[in-house]
Amino acid sequence: MKKDVRFGPAGRPIGYKSKTEQVCDYINEIGLNAFEYQATYGVRISKQSALKLKANSEKNNVLVSMHAPYYINLCSQKDETIKKSIERLVQSAKAADWLDAYRIVFHTGFYTKYSKDEAMKRCKGAIEELLEKCESTGIKNYTFAPETTGKKSQVGSLNELIDICQSFDNFVPTVDFAHMHARSGGSIKSKEDYTKIFDKIEAELGLSVLHSHFTKIEYTDKGERKHHVLADENFGPPLTPLLELISENGFNVTMICETPLLDIDAREMKKEYEKIQ
């Protein structure tokens, strides 16, 4: 069976000026086959528009994922913040169902005053409530995909996300390679470093399908600082070893480009992958 490896932008392509519900026409036209719909400042898409985008993605064989709002913190010190975060994720799940988005990407939150164990306990309690709300609302077609985070103050190491995904149904990780690189002080340098990530996901979660983000990233001792374009050789992580590994291993991978040149760099990523084949 041929592997399914896809590339696309995180949000509206730079070169696209028309309606979002028709964006997959453009994505397909420029040779890409994935799209991450961004609801980062709130879930504002109507059911009618979402269904049009779904039909457009199906027509063009573009795989759609969705990024939930940034204003989510499932381990906040404030119960009201957690309540609103759960509401935003339920809204995201409802919209993802309309869109037929195969992943709902989100950031879990911040440690703040809590120890890592305390923050995780608070986060898991919020997820239990989230799943109950989804069930009571009648939402069934969803997969939450918490993202590896780039700041050391955030819940979202790969180990933490694996723990969460082992604990709950309908949860799988989104691996943001740049965030992992920044959080660890620049540890991703070779194919072997990438292999450890894939091996861990396969061994501990039994997965062979991976939703991922990629960009070049600048970081400090606190973690991520700024995204950079693919061509900027001053910053990592390296792209070629990752693409070589994807070509060699058995994973189906969707790579969402988060550089400032969203669709342009997504095309470059795909071109480089095709050269490796």
Backbone as CSV, one residue per row, in Angstrom:
resi,resn,N_x,N_y,N_z,CA_x,CA_y,CA_z,C_x,C_y,C_z
1,MET,0.841,-1.202,0.000,0.000,0.000,0.000,0.877,1.254,0.000
2,LYS,0.527,2.203,-0.859,1.277,3.447,-0.938,1.047,4.284,0.307
3,LYS,2.136,4.840,0.839,2.011,5.688,2.022,1.313,6.994,1.679
4,ASP,0.643,7.547,2.689,-0.047,8.818,2.527,0.747,9.884,3.275
5,VAL,1.548,10.629,2.556,2.338,11.722,3.133,1.850,13.014,2.502
6,ARG,1.400,13.931,3.347,0.745,15.141,2.853,1.407,16.407,3.394
7,PHE,1.269,17.471,2.612,1.847,18.759,2.981,0.822,19.864,2.754
8,GLY,0.805,20.842,3.655,-0.114,21.958,3.490,0.153,23.062,4.493
9,PRO,-0.546,24.184,4.344,-0.313,25.353,5.199,-1.170,25.363,6.461
10,ALA,-0.671,26.070,7.467,-1.438,26.332,8.688,-2.209,27.620,8.485
11,GLY,-3.407,27.504,7.948,-4.227,28.684,7.708,-4.224,29.117,6.258
12,ARG,-4.843,30.263,6.025,-5.036,30.785,4.674,-3.698,30.979,3.959
13,PRO,-3.540,30.384,2.788,-2.291,30.555,2.029,-2.032,32.024,1.714
14,ILE,-0.760,32.381,1.670,-0.369,33.767,1.393,-0.891,34.210,0.027
15,GLY,-0.870,33.292,-0.942,-1.263,33.649,-2.293,-2.749,33.564,-2.567
16,TYR,-3.557,33.323,-1.545,-4.996,33.121,-1.739,-5.791,34.292,-1.182
17,LYS,-6.686,34.862,-1.998,-7.409,36.067,-1.589,-8.927,35.880,-1.551
18,SER,-9.434,34.704,-1.875,-10.869,34.500,-1.976,-11.432,33.891,-0.694
19,LYS,-12.629,33.289,-0.773,-13.313,32.760,0.393,-12.648,31.495,0.916
20,THR,-12.603,31.360,2.246,-11.985,30.194,2.863,-12.678,28.906,2.441
21,GLU,-13.982,28.963,2.223,-14.725,27.743,1.896,-14.333,27.150,0.543
22,GLN,-13.594,27.940,-0.278,-13.117,27.457,-1.576,-11.596,27.289,-1.612
23,VAL,-10.955,27.380,-0.453,-9.491,27.426,-0.411,-8.833,26.149,-0.934
24,CYS,-9.515,25.020,-0.831,-8.901,23.756,-1.246,-8.737,23.660,-2.762
25,ASP,-9.517,24.450,-3.512,-9.273,24.561,-4.948,-7.862,25.082,-5.186
26,TYR,-7.510,26.122,-4.460,-6.191,26.746,-4.606,-5.086,25.826,-4.090
27,ILE,-5.340,25.206,-2.934,-4.328,24.316,-2.356,-4.000,23.174,-3.307
28,ASN,-5.023,22.592,-3.887,-4.817,21.525,-4.860,-4.110,22.041,-6.117
29,GLU,-4.477,23.230,-6.549,-3.907,23.827,-7.762,-2.398,24.033,-7.633
30,ILE,-1.931,24.383,-6.436,-0.493,24.618,-6.259,0.250,23.347,-5.821
31,GLY,-0.451,22.209,-5.843,0.211,20.930,-5.634,0.264,20.434,-4.205
32,LEU,-0.520,21.040,-3.316,-0.544,20.616,-1.919,-1.808,19.797,-1.647
33,ASN,-1.841,19.105,-0.507,-2.971,18.205,-0.248,-3.360,18.123,1.229
34,ALA,-3.047,19.179,1.986,-3.472,19.261,3.390,-3.739,20.725,3.719
35,PHE,-4.598,20.940,4.713,-4.945,22.302,5.126,-5.363,22.283,6.583
36,GLU,-4.729,23.138,7.394,-5.137,23.253,8.790,-5.936,24.544,8.966
37,TYR,-7.237,24.368,9.157,-8.116,25.516,9.367,-7.814,26.127,10.737
38,GLN,-7.599,27.435,10.753,-7.201,28.114,11.980,-8.390,28.803,12.645
39,ALA,-8.741,28.323,13.825,-9.754,28.995,14.645,-9.068,29.592,15.868
40,THR,-7.879,30.109,15.644,-7.010,30.480,16.760,-7.548,31.620,17.620
41,TYR,-8.432,32.457,17.061,-8.986,33.561,17.841,-10.476,33.383,18.106
42,GLY,-10.931,32.151,17.995,-12.324,31.838,18.264,-12.936,31.031,17.131
43,VAL,-13.877,30.156,17.475,-14.558,29.327,16.470,-15.688,30.155,15.884
44,ARG,-15.456,30.692,14.699,-16.403,31.634,14.107,-17.040,31.111,12.826
45,ILE,-16.623,29.965,12.356,-17.154,29.449,11.102,-18.583,28.937,11.307
46,SER,-19.482,29.272,10.384,-20.859,28.804,10.461,-20.944,27.371,9.948
47,LYS,-22.027,26.690,10.285,-22.219,25.334,9.790,-22.287,25.318,8.267
48,GLN,-22.971,26.290,7.697,-23.104,26.360,6.245,-21.742,26.500,5.560
49,SER,-20.916,27.403,6.062,-19.583,27.600,5.484,-18.697,26.380,5.700
50,ALA,-18.806,25.763,6.883,-18.015,24.575,7.180,-18.353,23.429,6.234
51,LEU,-19.643,23.247,5.959,-20.053,22.177,5.049,-19.579,22.453,3.624
52,LYS,-19.536,23.723,3.238,-19.007,24.076,1.914,-17.515,23.790,1.838
53,LEU,-16.791,24.104,2.911,-15.354,23.816,2.946,-15.107,22.309,2.920
54,LYS,-15.931,21.558,3.633,-15.822,20.098,3.615,-15.992,19.562,2.196
55,ALA,-17.015,20.017,1.501,-17.257,19.566,0.129,-16.096,19.952,-0.781
56,ASN,-15.547,21.142,-0.563,-14.421,21.615,-1.364,-13.165,20.785,-1.110
57,SER,-12.964,20.395,0.144,-11.790,19.570,0.468,-11.925,18.174,-0.119
58,GLU,-13.125,17.623,-0.066,-13.352,16.287,-0.621,-13.152,16.278,-2.134
59,LYS,-13.632,17.324,-2.796,-13.488,17.426,-4.244,-12.021,17.448,-4.654
60,ASN,-11.185,18.070,-3.821,-9.771,18.260,-4.157,-8.822,17.297,-3.450
61,ASN,-9.388,16.329,-2.708,-8.571,15.373,-1.955,-7.563,16.091,-1.045
62,VAL,-8.048,17.071,-0.323,-7.237,17.816,0.645,-7.671,17.401,2.050
63,LEU,-6.730,16.925,2.841,-7.019,16.490,4.204,-7.068,17.702,5.128
64,VAL,-8.173,17.862,5.832,-8.381,19.038,6.685,-8.184,18.685,8.162
65,SER,-7.432,19.521,8.835,-7.342,19.498,10.297,-7.777,20.873,10.788
66,MET,-7.903,21.004,12.092,-8.373,22.273,12.654,-7.546,22.636,13.875
67,HIS,-7.133,23.900,13.966,-6.445,24.374,15.164,-7.442,25.129,16.020
68,ALA,-7.671,24.636,17.227,-8.601,25.258,18.166,-8.044,26.594,18.668
69,PRO,-8.869,27.403,19.323,-8.416,28.718,19.802,-7.199,28.639,20.727
70,TYR,-6.397,29.695,20.652,-5.216,29.794,21.517,-5.597,29.978,22.985
71,TYR,-6.783,30.557,23.220,-7.171,30.895,24.596,-7.680,29.657,25.336
72,ILE,-6.823,28.654,25.437,-7.198,27.417,26.130,-6.139,27.118,27.188
73,ASN,-6.587,26.857,28.389,-5.683,26.460,29.466,-6.439,25.498,30.377
74,LEU,-6.177,24.218,30.182,-6.896,23.187,30.937,-6.304,22.939,32.316
75,CYS,-5.255,23.661,32.674,-4.675,23.498,34.015,-4.513,24.853,34.704
76,SER,-5.389,25.775,34.355,-5.352,27.111,34.950,-5.635,27.062,36.451
77,GLN,-5.149,28.094,37.152,-5.477,28.232,38.568,-6.948,28.637,38.755
78,LYS,-7.548,29.185,37.691,-8.921,29.677,37.770,-9.894,28.676,37.155
79,ASP,-10.848,28.244,37.937,-11.852,27.296,37.444,-12.629,27.867,36.264
80,GLU,-12.871,29.180,36.288,-13.624,29.817,35.207,-12.862,29.726,33.881
81,THR,-11.533,29.847,33.940,-10.708,29.727,32.731,-10.802,28.316,32.159
82,ILE,-10.781,27.325,33.039,-10.907,25.947,32.585,-12.284,25.715,31.962
83,LYS,-13.303,26.256,32.600,-14.669,26.115,32.076,-14.774,26.697,30.666
84,LYS,-14.229,27.899,30.473,-14.273,28.540,29.150,-13.420,27.774,28.142
85,SER,-12.309,27.206,28.600,-11.449,26.411,27.719,-12.181,25.168,27.221
86,ILE,-12.909,24.531,28.121,-13.698,23.355,27.746,-14.772,23.746,26.735
87,GLU,-15.419,24.881,26.973,-16.444,25.355,26.037,-15.855,25.589,24.651
88,ARG,-14.665,26.167,24.596,-14.034,26.433,23.303,-13.670,25.127,22.591
89,LEU,-13.274,24.129,23.341,-12.943,22.841,22.728,-14.195,22.106,22.264
90,VAL,-15.290,22.248,22.995,-16.557,21.663,22.539,-17.008,22.349,21.255
91,GLN,-16.895,23.674,21.210,-17.210,24.415,19.982,-16.317,23.945,18.824
92,SER,-15.054,23.712,19.127,-14.113,23.247,18.102,-14.503,21.870,17.596
93,ALA,-14.904,20.999,18.508,-15.304,19.646,18.115,-16.552,19.678,17.234
94,LYS,-17.469,20.574,17.553,-18.694,20.708,16.756,-18.338,21.169,15.339
95,ALA,-17.472,22.189,15.243,-17.067,22.694,13.930,-16.247,21.663,13.168
96,ALA,-15.408,20.924,13.886,-14.595,19.886,13.245,-15.478,18.790,12.664
97,ASP,-16.572,18.506,13.342,-17.528,17.522,12.831,-18.132,18.013,11.513
98,TRP,-18.509,19.282,11.467,-19.041,19.849,10.214,-17.997,19.789,9.101
99,LEU,-16.755,20.129,9.463,-15.668,20.204,8.483,-15.146,18.831,8.073
100,ASP,-15.477,17.822,8.895,-14.849,16.505,8.771,-13.334,16.613,8.953
101,ALA,-12.929,17.483,9.890,-11.510,17.649,10.209,-11.019,16.427,10.977
102,TYR,-9.937,15.847,10.531,-9.494,14.585,11.121,-8.703,14.775,12.418
103,ARG,-8.276,16.010,12.710,-7.603,16.321,13.965,-8.052,17.689,14.465
104,ILE,-8.192,17.818,15.798,-8.436,19.101,16.449,-7.206,19.406,17.293
105,VAL,-6.369,20.271,16.777,-5.102,20.602,17.430,-5.345,21.671,18.491
106,PHE,-4.702,21.513,19.657,-4.828,22.554,20.682,-3.651,22.481,21.643
107,HIS,-3.432,23.586,22.370,-2.398,23.659,23.404,-3.053,23.432,24.760
108,THR,-2.467,22.584,25.565,-3.129,22.171,26.806,-3.120,23.235,27.898
109,GLY,-2.030,24.019,28.027,-2.015,25.048,29.058,-0.647,25.267,29.670
110,PHE,-0.640,25.938,30.831,0.600,26.333,31.499,0.665,25.741,32.911
111,TYR,1.894,25.496,33.363,2.069,24.958,34.717,1.678,25.982,35.783
112,THR,1.971,27.257,35.548,1.804,28.341,36.517,2.382,27.937,37.881
113,LYS,1.574,27.958,38.923,2.096,27.681,40.275,2.202,26.191,40.561
114,TYR,1.650,25.382,39.660,1.573,23.949,39.934,2.861,23.213,39.583
115,SER,3.087,22.113,40.274,4.140,21.195,39.843,3.661,20.520,38.562
116,LYS,4.558,19.851,37.873,4.165,19.175,36.632,3.085,18.128,36.901
117,ASP,3.224,17.398,37.985,2.226,16.377,38.331,0.875,17.005,38.650
118,GLU,0.895,18.113,39.390,-0.352,18.787,39.749,-1.037,19.356,38.500
119,ALA,-0.239,19.932,37.612,-0.800,20.492,36.376,-1.423,19.396,35.523
120,MET,-0.757,18.259,35.439,-1.287,17.148,34.651,-2.577,16.618,35.255
121,LYS,-2.645,16.539,36.575,-3.859,16.063,37.241,-5.025,17.007,36.938
122,ARG,-4.756,18.317,36.990,-5.792,19.307,36.704,-6.226,19.221,35.229
123,CYS,-5.259,19.033,34.354,-5.535,18.915,32.920,-6.398,17.685,32.629
124,LYS,-6.064,16.560,33.226,-6.833,15.335,32.989,-8.257,15.453,33.514
125,GLY,-8.409,16.142,34.643,-9.756,16.356,35.160,-10.596,17.180,34.191
126,ALA,-9.976,18.178,33.575,-10.670,19.006,32.587,-11.020,18.197,31.342
127,ILE,-10.129,17.300,30.933,-10.393,16.478,29.750,-11.566,15.527,30.011
128,GLU,-11.645,14.975,31.214,-12.796,14.125,31.550,-14.098,14.901,31.391
129,GLU,-14.100,16.143,31.858,-15.292,16.980,31.726,-15.557,17.312,30.255
130,LEU,-14.489,17.562,29.499,-14.623,17.854,28.065,-15.293,16.699,27.328
131,LEU,-14.846,15.491,27.587,-15.404,14.331,26.889,-16.862,14.098,27.280
132,GLU,-17.177,14.351,28.546,-18.574,14.244,28.979,-19.442,15.266,28.248
133,LYS,-18.926,16.492,28.077,-19.671,17.543,27.380,-19.872,17.175,25.912
134,CYS,-18.845,16.620,25.278,-18.965,16.208,23.878,-20.039,15.134,23.728
135,GLU,-20.033,14.189,24.671,-21.019,13.101,24.613,-22.434,13.642,24.817
136,SER,-22.599,14.514,25.807,-23.937,15.038,26.103,-24.440,15.952,24.988
137,THR,-23.507,16.550,24.244,-23.879,17.423,23.130,-24.165,16.619,21.864
138,GLY,-23.796,15.353,21.878,-24.050,14.492,20.729,-22.971,14.545,19.665
139,ILE,-21.802,15.065,20.029,-20.683,15.116,19.078,-19.944,13.783,19.135
140,LYS,-19.804,13.133,18.009,-19.190,11.800,17.988,-17.957,11.718,17.096
141,ASN,-17.922,12.517,16.048,-16.839,12.416,15.072,-15.749,13.435,15.390
142,TYR,-14.835,13.084,16.287,-13.764,14.012,16.650,-12.535,13.251,17.122
143,THR,-11.372,13.862,16.894,-10.122,13.378,17.467,-9.340,14.587,17.947
144,PHE,-9.208,14.722,19.258,-8.406,15.806,19.820,-6.928,15.455,19.696
145,ALA,-6.138,16.469,19.316,-4.711,16.234,19.065,-3.862,17.293,19.763
146,PRO,-3.665,17.165,21.084,-2.849,18.131,21.814,-1.446,18.217,21.203
147,GLU,-0.930,19.434,21.163,0.306,19.717,20.437,1.503,19.839,21.382
148,THR,2.628,19.283,20.972,3.861,19.521,21.727,4.141,21.024,21.720
149,THR,4.451,21.554,22.891,4.584,23.001,23.041,6.039,23.431,23.107
150,GLY,6.277,24.706,22.742,7.641,25.193,22.587,8.230,25.909,23.770
151,LYS,7.387,26.252,24.758,7.889,26.962,25.937,7.947,26.014,27.129
152,LYS,8.982,26.155,27.927,9.161,25.271,29.081,8.117,25.522,30.165
153,SER,7.409,26.640,30.071,6.356,26.958,31.035,5.026,26.286,30.687
154,GLN,4.966,25.627,29.536,3.725,25.028,29.062,3.689,23.516,29.279
155,VAL,2.525,23.001,29.621,2.304,21.560,29.574,2.342,21.165,28.090
156,GLY,3.105,20.140,27.768,3.154,19.767,26.353,4.453,19.139,25.910
157,SER,5.196,18.529,26.815,6.325,17.709,26.379,5.761,16.456,25.717
158,LEU,6.572,15.780,24.936,6.089,14.568,24.280,5.670,13.529,25.316
159,ASN,6.418,13.404,26.394,6.051,12.432,27.444,4.688,12.766,28.048
160,GLU,4.430,14.051,28.281,3.150,14.460,28.857,1.994,14.163,27.899
161,LEU,2.210,14.438,26.625,1.140,14.190,25.662,0.874,12.701,25.475
162,ILE,1.918,11.907,25.507,1.725,10.455,25.426,0.916,9.974,26.627
163,ASP,1.218,10.491,27.799,0.461,10.153,29.013,-1.016,10.486,28.826
164,ILE,-1.304,11.679,28.327,-2.694,12.099,28.105,-3.377,11.186,27.085
165,CYS,-2.678,10.907,25.990,-3.278,10.110,24.916,-3.456,8.645,25.312
166,GLN,-2.643,8.170,26.242,-2.833,6.819,26.776,-4.032,6.769,27.719
167,SER,-4.383,7.913,28.281,-5.418,7.973,29.313,-6.826,8.161,28.757
168,PHE,-6.939,8.638,27.509,-8.255,8.989,26.982,-8.442,8.496,25.551
169,ASP,-9.662,8.051,25.260,-10.015,7.721,23.883,-10.134,9.007,23.065
170,ASN,-9.992,8.873,21.768,-10.138,10.004,20.844,-9.082,11.084,21.058
171,PHE,-7.923,10.678,21.570,-6.801,11.596,21.739,-5.551,11.006,21.108
172,VAL,-4.904,11.763,20.234,-3.594,11.416,19.668,-2.763,12.694,19.628
173,PRO,-1.435,12.603,19.649,-0.629,13.825,19.704,-0.439,14.488,18.344
174,THR,-0.269,15.802,18.382,0.298,16.544,17.262,1.746,16.826,17.620
175,VAL,2.660,16.381,16.775,4.082,16.607,17.045,4.545,17.832,16.265
176,ASP,4.827,18.902,16.993,5.427,20.086,16.406,6.938,19.950,16.620
177,PHE,7.630,19.606,15.540,9.061,19.324,15.650,9.847,20.558,16.066
178,ALA,9.436,21.724,15.592,10.125,22.955,15.973,9.953,23.238,17.454
179,HIS,8.740,23.027,17.965,8.506,23.232,19.395,9.360,22.284,20.230
180,MET,9.438,21.032,19.810,10.274,20.075,20.545,11.733,20.501,20.507
181,HIS,12.168,20.999,19.364,13.547,21.468,19.198,13.827,22.647,20.128
182,ALA,12.904,23.609,20.163,13.097,24.800,20.986,13.027,24.482,22.472
183,ARG,12.085,23.657,22.845,11.874,23.311,24.262,13.091,22.587,24.849
184,SER,13.765,21.830,23.992,14.905,21.026,24.449,16.243,21.725,24.235
185,GLY,16.212,22.988,23.839,17.457,23.723,23.633,18.189,23.346,22.372
186,GLY,17.465,22.877,21.366,18.082,22.578,20.072,18.584,21.159,19.934
187,SER,17.857,20.188,20.481,18.353,18.810,20.524,18.153,18.024,19.229
188,ILE,17.298,18.507,18.320,17.027,17.748,17.098,18.017,18.154,16.020
189,LYS,18.949,17.256,15.735,20.029,17.570,14.796,20.220,16.532,13.699
190,SER,19.638,15.346,13.859,19.941,14.262,12.928,18.735,13.359,12.723
191,LYS,18.865,12.436,11.779,17.813,11.459,11.531,17.587,10.598,12.772
192,GLU,18.651,10.322,13.492,18.532,9.506,14.701,17.665,10.208,15.753
193,ASP,17.796,11.516,15.846,16.980,12.269,16.808,15.500,12.188,16.428
194,TYR,15.209,12.293,15.149,13.828,12.144,14.694,13.327,10.708,14.896
195,THR,14.207,9.751,14.658,13.824,8.340,14.806,13.355,8.043,16.224
196,LYS,14.021,8.625,17.204,13.631,8.409,18.602,12.192,8.871,18.852
197,ILE,11.810,9.969,18.224,10.449,10.493,18.390,9.430,9.534,17.798
198,PHE,9.668,9.111,16.551,8.737,8.195,15.887,8.668,6.852,16.621
199,ASP,9.819,6.345,17.036,9.847,5.051,17.734,9.056,5.115,19.036
200,LYS,9.179,6.231,19.742,8.484,6.391,21.020,6.972,6.417,20.809
201,ILE,6.524,7.138,19.784,5.095,7.219,19.481,4.541,5.866,19.077
202,GLU,5.304,5.139,18.289,4.852,3.819,17.844,4.824,2.829,19.005
203,ALA,5.866,2.865,19.839,5.970,1.904,20.936,4.944,2.166,22.028
204,GLU,4.696,3.429,22.355,3.864,3.747,23.510,2.395,4.007,23.163
205,LEU,2.130,4.356,21.895,0.742,4.613,21.495,0.263,3.691,20.384
206,GLY,1.186,2.937,19.792,0.801,2.019,18.726,0.369,2.721,17.455
207,LEU,0.829,3.950,17.258,0.401,4.737,16.106,1.341,4.569,14.918
208,SER,0.774,4.653,13.728,1.581,4.719,12.507,1.069,5.847,11.610
209,VAL,0.250,6.717,12.205,-0.246,7.923,11.533,0.133,9.109,12.417
210,LEU,0.759,10.129,11.817,1.233,11.255,12.614,0.814,12.578,11.985
211,HIS,0.161,13.404,12.802,-0.117,14.782,12.405,0.992,15.639,12.989
212,SER,1.600,16.490,12.141,2.771,17.234,12.603,2.795,18.658,12.062
213,HIS,3.581,19.487,12.740,3.858,20.855,12.329,5.357,20.997,12.120
214,PHE,5.723,21.883,11.181,7.159,22.128,10.969,7.410,23.586,10.609
215,THR,8.465,24.132,11.180,9.002,25.444,10.833,10.439,25.493,11.324
216,LYS,11.188,26.448,10.847,12.479,26.758,11.471,12.171,27.680,12.649
217,ILE,12.928,27.529,13.752,12.530,28.245,14.961,13.721,28.826,15.707
218,GLU,13.509,30.009,16.236,14.470,30.677,17.104,14.027,30.459,18.549
219,TYR,14.977,30.235,19.458,14.593,29.959,20.841,15.580,30.571,21.827
220,THR,15.139,30.674,23.066,15.973,31.136,24.171,16.008,30.033,25.220
221,ASP,16.562,30.335,26.385,16.606,29.321,27.439,15.215,29.028,28.001
222,LYS,14.217,29.852,27.650,12.840,29.606,28.080,12.031,28.825,27.048
223,GLY,12.619,28.644,25.856,11.920,27.913,24.805,11.745,28.752,23.558
224,GLU,10.671,28.476,22.808,10.487,29.123,21.497,10.397,30.635,21.601
225,ARG,10.908,31.287,20.545,10.839,32.741,20.479,10.173,33.221,19.196
226,LYS,10.583,32.656,18.040,10.073,33.167,16.770,10.206,32.126,15.675
227,HIS,9.197,32.052,14.799,9.250,31.173,13.635,10.019,31.862,12.510
228,HIS,10.769,31.060,11.745,11.541,31.591,10.616,11.245,30.787,9.360
229,VAL,11.596,31.355,8.218,11.317,30.706,6.940,12.208,29.483,6.761
230,LEU,11.786,28.615,5.881,12.467,27.341,5.659,13.907,27.531,5.194
231,ALA,14.148,28.557,4.396,15.474,28.762,3.805,16.481,29.338,4.791
232,ASP,16.044,29.737,5.977,16.952,30.349,6.950,17.789,29.273,7.630
233,GLU,19.036,29.180,7.224,19.931,28.132,7.733,20.507,28.455,9.107
234,ASN,20.161,29.617,9.649,20.636,29.974,10.984,19.860,29.255,12.079
235,PHE,18.740,28.647,11.691,17.876,28.034,12.697,17.502,26.611,12.299
236,GLY,17.235,25.781,13.315,16.780,24.421,13.111,15.312,24.309,13.424
237,PRO,14.826,23.074,13.473,15.537,21.816,13.237,15.742,21.566,11.745
238,PRO,16.618,20.610,11.386,16.860,20.327,9.969,15.681,19.592,9.342
239,LEU,15.363,19.933,8.109,14.227,19.316,7.431,14.586,18.009,6.733
240,THR,15.713,17.987,6.030,16.038,16.831,5.177,16.082,15.509,5.933
241,PRO,16.722,15.423,7.103,16.726,14.133,7.816,15.330,13.653,8.180
242,LEU,14.435,14.591,8.493,13.050,14.227,8.805,12.362,13.643,7.581
243,LEU,12.515,14.278,6.450,11.880,13.792,5.222,12.456,12.445,4.802
244,GLU,13.745,12.268,4.998,14.363,10.979,4.681,13.768,9.875,5.551
245,LEU,13.590,10.165,6.821,13.023,9.170,7.729,11.579,8.850,7.355
246,ILE,10.793,9.878,7.056,9.398,9.653,6.655,9.339,8.780,5.413
247,SER,10.277,8.991,4.490,10.329,8.192,3.272,10.642,6.731,3.570
248,GLU,11.419,6.503,4.622,11.899,5.156,4.935,10.981,4.381,5.872
249,ASN,10.324,5.089,6.799,9.546,4.347,7.795,8.124,4.085,7.324
250,GLY,7.328,3.457,8.168,5.990,3.044,7.749,4.878,3.998,8.118
251,PHE,5.233,5.195,8.567,4.223,6.147,9.025,3.550,6.893,7.871
252,ASN,2.243,7.118,7.996,1.546,8.112,7.184,1.653,9.433,7.931
253,VAL,2.144,10.468,7.271,2.440,11.729,7.953,1.803,12.901,7.223
254,THR,1.150,13.762,7.988,0.705,15.053,7.475,1.602,16.116,8.079
255,MET,2.246,16.916,7.226,3.146,17.973,7.685,2.525,19.330,7.365
256,ILE,2.168,20.045,8.406,1.584,21.368,8.273,2.690,22.410,8.448
257,CYS,2.838,23.264,7.447,3.897,24.273,7.454,3.472,25.485,8.266
258,GLU,4.311,25.877,9.226,4.023,27.036,10.077,5.075,28.136,9.951
259,THR,5.857,28.107,8.881,6.793,29.208,8.665,6.002,30.446,8.241
260,PRO,6.620,31.621,8.242,5.911,32.816,7.759,5.479,32.709,6.294
261,LEU,6.097,31.820,5.539,5.735,31.611,4.130,4.910,30.333,4.008
262,LEU,3.726,30.349,4.550,2.898,29.158,4.759,2.837,28.203,3.570
263,ASP,2.162,28.616,2.507,1.987,27.734,1.359,3.249,27.632,0.518
264,ILE,4.030,28.710,0.468,5.261,28.711,-0.333,6.244,27.693,0.225
265,ASP,6.450,27.715,1.536,7.377,26.767,2.151,6.797,25.359,2.207
266,ALA,5.480,25.238,2.295,4.869,23.905,2.235,5.184,23.252,0.896
267,ARG,5.145,24.031,-0.162,5.500,23.504,-1.487,6.961,23.095,-1.538
268,GLU,7.828,23.891,-0.924,9.256,23.544,-0.890,9.488,22.248,-0.119
269,MET,8.750,22.079,0.980,8.855,20.841,1.753,8.443,19.640,0.906
270,LYS,7.359,19.795,0.181,6.885,18.699,-0.658,7.860,18.401,-1.784
271,LYS,8.406,19.446,-2.393,9.383,19.260,-3.485,10.608,18.480,-2.980
272,GLU,11.075,18.852,-1.796,12.243,18.150,-1.255,11.914,16.696,-0.949
273,TYR,10.731,16.456,-0.429,10.327,15.079,-0.162,10.272,14.266,-1.451
274,GLU,9.741,14.844,-2.492,9.629,14.139,-3.772,10.988,13.816,-4.376
275,LYS,11.988,14.668,-4.119,13.348,14.396,-4.607,13.945,13.173,-3.914
276,ILE,13.524,12.964,-2.663,14.060,11.841,-1.866,13.487,10.512,-2.310
277,GLN,12.262,10.537,-2.857,11.582,9.304,-3.244,12.336,8.534,-4.335
